[in-house]
Amino acid sequence: MEEVEKFIKEAGAYFLATVDGDEPKVRPFGTINIFEGKLYIQTGKSKNVSKQIQANGKVQLCAMDKSGSKWLRLSGTLVRDDRREPKVDMLEHYPELKAMYSPDDDNTEVLYFKDATATFCSFTEAPRTVTF
């Protein structure tokens, strides 16, 4: 899990795919953080992405390294964690979000990956898969 988090943080951004009815929806994200042994992302409950995840938690994200020669696909189920502690921790790691989110508002949402499969890919190496 630590290797996955490091790859995504070094990439700087990733694209998260959800399902809306029978259509895929993809958008850029930037938050990723390990808290209490789980890999978390953050969004707002008022956003469509949150509604899509609550309807179907199965998601996939994709991140590419800065060289453009390696990428990571992470699939799993996102689970909402409404506790204050993971929200505080996420916002401490991403202080620029404090202008829009608070651990005490009704909008801030943190979600962790459950039953995750990460595949590290490259143009020059065979894919490598890890689960957590």
N, C-alpha and C positions, 0 to 999 in steps of 0.2 A: 504493500500500500504506500509506503514511504517513497518508493521509486516512482510510482504513478504520480503522486502529488508533486514530486520534484520535477518530473518531465513537464507536467502541465504548467506549473509555476514558471519554469524557464521558457516555455512557449509564449507565455504572456496572455494568451487568449485561447479559447477553444469554442467549438460550435456544439450546441446541445440540440439533439433531435428528440421531439416528442411526437405524439399522435393526437390529432384532432379529428375525431370521427374516423374516417377512413383515409385521411390525408396526413402526410408527414409535415411537420413544422420544424424549422431549424433557425437558430439565432445564436449570435455570439454571447459568450459569457466570460467572466474573468475571475470569479471567486472559486477558490478551492482550498480546503483546510482540513487537517486532521485534528479531531477533538475526541478525547476519551476513546481512542482506538477505532474511530470511524471516519470515513472520508466524506466531508460535507461540501455542499454548495449553498449559495444564498440567492434569494430573489424576493419579490414582493407578492403578497397574497392577492393583490388587486390585478396582477398581470395575467394575461391569457396563459402564459407558460405554467403558472401555478395551477390554474384551473385544469389544464390538460394533464399535468402530473397527478393531480388528485383523482381524475377520472381514470387514468391509466399510468401507473408509476413506472412502467418499463420505458427506459430511455437509453440513448447512446450518445456519447460525446466523442469528438474527434479533435485532436490537437496535433499540430505540426511543429517540429523544432525550427529554430531560426535559419538553419541551413537549407531547409526544404527537402531534406533527404530522408528524414525519419519522422514517423507519426505514430500516434497512439489512438486506438479505439477502446473506449471503456463502455461496456454495457452492464446494465443492472437495473434494479428497482430502487427508486428514490422514495424515502420514507420521511415524512414531516416530523420534526422534533420541536414541539412548542415550548420547551423549557427555556428559561431566560439565559442560562449559562452558555449554551452553544451560540446563542445570538451575540452575547457580549464578546465571546472569544473571536467569532468571525469578524465583528466590527473592529476589534483591536488589531486584527491582522490586515484589515482593509479600512483604515481610518477615513479615507476619502468618501466612504459610503455614509458616514455619520451625518452628513448634510441632508441625506434623503431618508435614512433609516435609523431606528432606535430599537433597543431590545425591549422597550416597554410599549411600543406602538402596536396597533392591531394589524399592521401590514407586513412587518419583517418576518421572513420565513427562511428557516434553514432546513435542509434536507440531507440525509445521509444515504450513501449507497449500501444496498443490501444485495447479497448474492451477485457480487460484481465479478466480471471477467474483463481483464485488460489484455489487449494484444499490442505488442510493440512491433512495428513494421518498419521496413527499410527497403530501399532500392537495391541494396547490396547484401543483405543478410536474410536468412529465413525468419519468418515471424516467430515471436516468443510470447507465450501466454502465461499470465499469472491470475490467480483468483483470490478473492478475499470476501 
